[in-house]
């Protein structure tokens, strides 16, 4: 009889922070303002323990059950509290740095906030980028630089990813995907994709689309159209 993989022991117990519109990825940064009492306690406890918080997406229809335990999407991303400030009223401003993708095995504990035993998910087909970028790294780097060249300098985002700093292909694709806006369901699907080459294809298509949009907008502007009204 084969063992049921769903009853295996998890890698770690992580406190859960469910939100309706927040998906993030490993090695990216997520600033959060923590004001609900249960989540203030969660942050305080995390700071005393492993500093980890697991971000998960609330399922549709959460509104009727928000203050209890509404359904969540089982794949999330754990982050480590990189910096924090506790305000005089007890609220927190924190910054999470994405740590690893995870799958919830089971919720446990009796805290006011939710905790779960999680299984960390492994990346497939990840490759080393140093000392030289591999082929896919070079493709993404060239596309990203082409995109930046098309933008006026004042539109270059201050938080644009520094693609020279990445050592793994997975880091590059996650950072680029996080930097560009995608519909929420696509963000979650990207998070759930463990094959790095598949994530590369998503980011490549996204960059190509962004470049085409900017080029088209510039062409219409040169013809006298105000593209901001489209």
C-alpha positions as a printed Julia matrix, in Angstrom:
230×3 Matrix{Float64}:
   0.0    0.0     0.0
   1.47   3.34   -1.05
   1.73   6.03    1.64
  -0.56   9.0     1.19
   1.67  12.01    0.31
  -0.85  14.34    1.93
  -0.16  12.95    5.41
   3.6   13.33    5.2
   5.27  15.55    7.75
   5.78  19.11    6.6
   9.06  20.98    6.39
   8.07  23.76    8.78
   5.2   25.39   10.63
   4.48  28.83    9.18
   2.07  31.54   10.31
  -0.37  32.43    7.55
  -1.32  35.91    6.44
  -4.23  35.57    3.97
  -4.94  38.58    1.77
  -7.36  39.01   -1.16
  -4.97  40.65   -3.61
  -1.35  39.95   -2.7
   0.88  37.34   -4.36
   4.64  37.5    -4.1
   7.63  35.4    -4.98
  10.96  34.28   -3.51
  13.66  36.98   -3.26
  11.15  39.81   -3.85
  10.16  42.42   -1.26
   6.67  43.01    0.11
   5.96  45.99    2.42
   3.0   45.45    4.74
   1.11  47.56    7.27
  -0.13  45.28   10.06
  -3.07  46.67   12.02
  -5.46  43.86   13.01
  -4.79  42.64   16.58
  -4.46  38.97   15.55
  -1.86  39.81   12.92
   0.0   42.16   15.24
   0.35  39.18   17.56
   1.44  37.06   14.6
   4.25  39.51   13.79
   5.31  39.74   17.44
   5.48  35.95   17.7
   7.31  35.61   14.37
   9.94  38.12   15.52
  10.52  35.96   18.6
  10.73  32.75   16.58
  11.77  32.17   12.95
  10.67  35.56   11.5
   8.68  33.72    8.83
   5.21  34.58    7.57
   3.41  32.69    4.81
   1.47  34.85    2.36
  -1.56  33.08    0.87
  -4.36  34.26   -1.36
  -7.94  34.26   -0.09
 -10.43  32.37   -2.23
 -13.38  34.29   -3.72
 -16.27  34.73   -1.31
 -14.01  35.31    1.7
 -15.92  38.46    2.71
 -18.7   36.64    4.57
 -16.2   34.76    6.71
 -13.19  37.08    6.82
 -12.82  37.25   10.61
 -12.98  33.47   10.99
 -11.07  31.1     8.68
 -12.14  31.65    5.07
 -10.8   29.42    2.33
  -7.31  30.09    1.01
  -5.42  28.93   -2.07
  -3.11  26.16   -0.79
   0.04  27.36   -2.59
   1.73  30.43   -1.13
   5.12  32.0    -0.54
   6.86  32.2     2.8
   8.74  35.38    3.55
  11.23  36.39    6.19
  10.74  39.65    8.06
  13.67  41.68    6.79
  12.83  44.89    8.63
  10.12  46.06   10.98
   8.93  49.1    12.9
   6.41  48.94   15.71
   4.29  52.07   15.9
   3.19  53.68   19.2
  -0.33  52.22   18.81
   1.04  48.68   18.46
   0.69  48.41   14.7
   3.64  47.29   12.59
   5.23  48.29    9.33
   7.23  45.36    8.04
   9.05  44.3     4.89
   9.02  40.65    3.91
  11.65  39.12    1.68
  10.31  36.14   -0.22
  11.83  32.89    0.95
  10.28  29.83   -0.74
   7.11  28.6    -2.4
   5.09  26.24   -0.25
   2.01  24.05   -0.21
  -0.21  23.88    2.86
  -0.43  20.32    4.17
  -2.71  21.06    7.11
  -3.63  23.94    9.38
  -2.68  23.48   13.02
  -2.62  25.36   16.31
  -5.13  27.38   18.27
  -3.79  30.93   17.91
  -6.05  33.81   16.95
  -4.1   33.86   13.69
  -3.72  30.85   11.43
  -0.74  28.5    11.23
  -0.03  25.61    8.91
   2.39  22.8     8.42
   3.82  23.41    4.96
   5.79  21.55    2.34
   8.36  23.69    0.56
   8.22  23.31   -3.22
  11.33  22.63   -5.27
  12.15  24.47   -8.48
  12.66  22.27  -11.54
  15.11  23.11  -14.35
  16.74  25.93  -12.42
  20.23  26.89  -13.58
  23.18  28.89  -12.38
  23.68  32.33  -13.95
  27.17  33.04  -12.71
  29.83  33.77  -13.77
  28.14  34.17  -17.17
  24.44  34.25  -17.92
  23.1   31.11  -19.56
  21.2   31.32  -22.84
  17.79  32.03  -21.32
  19.31  34.51  -18.92
  20.86  36.36  -21.85
  17.54  36.4   -23.71
  15.65  37.85  -20.75
  18.38  40.35  -19.98
  18.38  41.6   -23.59
  14.58  41.91  -23.68
  14.51  43.75  -20.37
  17.21  46.17  -21.48
  15.35  46.77  -24.77
  12.24  47.57  -22.75
  14.07  50.03  -20.5
  15.64  51.78  -23.51
  12.16  52.49  -24.87
  11.02  54.21  -21.68
  11.76  57.85  -20.83
  14.32  57.91  -18.04
  11.86  59.47  -15.57
   9.63  56.4   -15.95
  12.33  53.95  -14.89
  11.01  52.52  -11.66
  13.16  53.0    -8.58
  12.37  49.44   -7.55
  13.27  47.94  -10.92
  15.08  44.62  -10.42
  18.84  44.62  -10.68
  19.2   41.63  -12.98
  22.99  41.71  -12.63
  22.65  40.69   -8.98
  20.96  37.33   -9.56
  22.85  34.06   -9.34
  20.0   31.73  -10.37
  17.64  31.79  -13.34
  14.7   31.3   -10.96
  15.59  34.53   -9.15
  15.67  36.49  -12.39
  12.31  35.28  -13.69
  10.57  35.71  -10.34
  11.88  39.26   -9.92
  10.89  40.28  -13.45
   7.42  38.75  -13.11
   6.92  40.51   -9.78
   8.01  43.84  -11.25
   5.42  43.79  -14.03
   1.72  43.86  -13.35
  -0.32  40.74  -14.15
  -3.93  39.81  -13.39
  -4.26  38.19   -9.98
  -5.06  34.73  -11.34
  -1.97  34.86  -13.54
   0.18  35.91  -10.59
  -1.07  32.93   -8.62
  -0.54  30.57  -11.57
   3.02  31.85  -11.9
   3.59  31.2    -8.2
   2.32  27.64   -8.57
   4.56  26.91  -11.58
   7.58  24.97  -10.32
   9.24  24.54  -13.72
  11.62  27.47  -14.14
  11.71  27.1   -17.94
   7.92  27.46  -18.02
   8.22  30.61  -15.93
  10.87  31.85  -18.39
   8.38  31.51  -21.25
   5.77  33.5   -19.31
   8.23  36.31  -18.59
   9.56  36.29  -22.15
   6.02  36.68  -23.5
   5.31  39.42  -20.96
   8.42  41.4   -21.89
   7.73  41.0   -25.61
   4.18  42.26  -25.11
   5.39  45.26  -23.05
   7.92  46.19  -25.75
   5.25  45.97  -28.46
   2.87  48.15  -26.44
   5.48  50.84  -25.83
   6.57  50.86  -29.47
   2.98  51.1   -30.66
   2.25  53.9   -28.19
   5.27  55.86  -29.37
   4.22  55.38  -32.99
   0.73  56.68  -32.27
   2.16  59.64  -30.35
   4.33  60.54  -33.33
   1.18  60.54  -35.47
  -0.47  63.03  -33.15
  -2.64  60.66  -31.09
  -2.82  61.04  -27.34
  -2.3   57.42  -26.29
  -3.27  58.25  -22.71
  -6.9   58.45  -23.87
  -6.92  54.9   -25.28
